[in-house]
């Protein structure tokens, strides 16, 4: 028997992330059996991510080069 769980999504009641403990009831996915049974939601601390992690940082391992406009005419012709 194959147990189906959602790969992604959020709880229909508390908007928490769905995981392996998710429960499907009446065609809706809930994060836990407590949410599916309309019990008071448990206060789970939400993960906090530093703001620096939200923006991508280019990780280039190349040397810095001046723009083509700043190079001499001999270099520009060969490139």
N, C-alpha and C positions, 0 to 999 in steps of 0.2 A: 504494500500500500504506500502511496506517495502522499506525503503531507504537504499541502500547498501553503506557502507564506508569501506575502508581497515582497518584492525586491526593493521597493521604495514607496514613499507616500507618507501621509500623515493620518493621525487618528481622527475619526469623524466627530469625536466629542471634544477632546482637549487639544487637538492639533499637534500632539506629540509624535515623534518619529516612530514608524512601524519597524518591528524587528522580529526576532524568533518567537517572542511571547505574544505576538499579535493574534487576535481572535476575530473571526468573521461571524457576524450575527445580522440576520435579515438583509443580507447583501451589502452590508457596510463593514469596513475594517476598523477595529479598535486596537489601541496599543497594548491593552491588557484586559484580563477578565473583569477587573473592577470597573473599567470604563464601559465595557459592554453591558454590565449589570446596573448601570446608572448609580453606582456608589459615589460618594464624594471623592473628587480627584485627590490623589496624593501629591503633595508638593515636592516635586523632584527638582533639584538644582539643574538649570540648563547650562550646558557648557559655554564658557566665555572664551572667545578667541581674541587675542590682541589685534588692534586695528592694523598693525603692520602686516599681519598675515593675510589680510583681505586683498592686498594689491600685489600683482606679480612684479617681481624684480628681475630684470634681464640678467642672466648669468652667462656672459660671453667671455670666452677665454682668448679673445683676439686683441692684438695691440690696437691702440687708438690710432686712427688715420685722419688726416685733414680732409675736408671736402674736396671734390674735384676742382672747384673754382680756385682754391688756394694753392694747388699744385702748379708746377712750372709747365710751360707749353710742351716740353720734350716728354714729360711723364704723361701728360694728358693724351698725346698722340698715340702712345704705346698702349694705353689702357683701353 
